[in-house]
Amino acid sequence: MRTPPAAPGIIELNVQSVSQLFNSLDPAPFHERDLDRDAEEFIVSWAREFPRKAPIRVVIHMPVAEANAAQPDGIAKAFKTYFGLRAVMAERERRELMRLGRIYLLIGLPVLAACLALSQLADNVVRGPAMLKVIEESLIIVGWVVNWKTIETFLYDWQPIARRRDLYRRLEAAEVRVDGH
């Protein structure tokens, strides 16, 4: 049995003019402009509240005169372009993190192997069981601490970036509607 599609999450913005939605300092053509930082934060914070599988709809309320002059297709294209670019940037950030993780691994594994080997060799060099135990345990701890960042990177650090990328992709695919009131 198929589950029905999730109801769209609706984000509503009330603005007085289209210029409130976009960064006024951005010289790019209208459909390539950056969103205003406050507008982006508002949209993203609301989008995070919706279930991950739910489609998103953005409804922009503005005065009728502004809505009639607004070029709704241009606004929708600007949203799609902006969030599409954000998704690409987040994916690049995730890939760079994975590349760094591989570098950490290339450094950490040999250091761990060396520390483990040295802890075994310490038995031949150090006299006294108490001191031997301290040196052996210290070397093992150092070996694992060197790999901490690698483990953290591959297990945890990439997840928030991937979630942000996926959220931007959902916002890129969002239906954008301009409504005059």
N, C-alpha and C positions, 0 to 999 in steps of 0.2 A: 504494500500500500504506500503510495507516495504522500509525503507530507506537503501541505499547501505552502506556497511561497510566503516568506515572512512579509508582513506589512512594512511599507517603507517608513524609515525614520524621517520625520519632517523637521527641517531646521528653518525657522522663520527669522528673517531680518527685517527690521524697520529702518529705512533710511529716507532722507529728504531728497537726495540726489545720487546719481550713479557715481559721482566723484567720491563719495564717502566709502565706496567699496574698494577703490584702487589707490595705490601709492601715487600721490600727486607728483613726486619727484622722478618717477620712472618715465624716461623719454620714449619708451617703446610704443609701437602702435597699440591701439586700444585692446585688441584681442590677445596681445602678448604681454600686457602689463602685469606687474606684481599686485597681488591683493594687499590692501591696507593691513598692517600688522594686527590691529585690533579686530578687524573683520575676520582675518584668518584664525586668530586665537578663538574667537567666538564659534566659528564654524567647526573647527577641529575639536574643541572641547565638547560640543554637542554631539558630534559624530562618534566620539569615543563612548558615549553613553548608550548607543544603539547596539543591538546584537550584531555580532560579526558577519552574519550571513544576510542581514537585512539590507535591502537597497536604501539609498539615501535620496531624499528630495530636498532641494533648497528653494524656498519661496521667498522672494524679495519683494517686500511691500514698500511702495513709494507713492507720492502724490500722482494723480492721474496724468497731469501734464508731463511730469518726468517720465512716467511709464510709457507714454505714447512716443516720446522722443528717445527712448532708452536703447533701442536696438537689442531686444531680448536675445536674439541669436548670437550677437557679439558678446554679450555678457556670459552666456552659456559657454561659448567657445573660449573666452578668457579664463573661466573657472576650469574648464577641461585642460587647457594648456598649462595653467599655473600648477594644478595638483598633479598633472602628469609629469611635469618637470620635477616637482618635489619627490614623487615616487622614484624617478630615475636617480635623483641625488641620494635618496635614502638607500637605494640598492647599491650605488657606488660606495657609500659609507660602509655598508655591510660587507661588500667584497674586500674593501681595504682592511677592515677588521680581521677578516679571515686570512688575508695575506700576512698581516702582522702576527696572527696566531700561529701560522706555519713557521715564521721566523722564530717566534718564541719557542716553538717545539724543537727546531733545529739547534737552538742554543741549550734548551733545558734538558733534553734527553742525554746528550753527552756529559753534561755536568752531573746529572743524576747517576749515570753509569760510573763516572769517575769517583763520585762521593761514595757509592756503594763499594767500589773496588778498594778505595782507600780505607774504608771502615774495616774491610776484611784484612788488609795488609797491616793495619794498626796492631793486630795481635802479635806480629813478628817484631815490632819496633818498641812498643810501649810495655814497660814492666809495671806490674801492679794492677789488680783486677778493677779497682774503683776508677782509676784514671782511664783504663782501657774502655770501660763501659761509657764513660763521659765522652770520650773521643769518638767511639763508634756511633753512639746515638746522635751526637752533634753533627757528624758528617751526613747521616741519613736525613736528619731534619733539614740541613742546608740543601741537600739534593732535592727534597720535595718542595721547599720554599721557592727555589729557583723555578720550579714548574707551576707555581701557584697561578701566575698570570695566564699561562697557557691553558690550564684547566678552566679558569674563570672565563676566558675568551670563548672557548669552544662549547662550554656548557651554558653560560648565562648571558654574556655581553651582547651577542648577536640578536637575541630574542626581542628586546624592545625596538631595535632598529627595523627588524622584519615586520613587527606589528605596525610601526609607524608607516613603513612602505605600503603595507596592505591597506591601511586606512586611507592613505593618499590615493591609492588606486581606486578605492571605493568612491572617494570624493571626485576623482576624475570622471568616473562613470555616472555620477549623480545627475539626476534630472534637475535642471535649473529653470525656474519660472519667475517671471516678473509680473507682479500684480499691482495694479493701480487702485488706490483707495481715496 
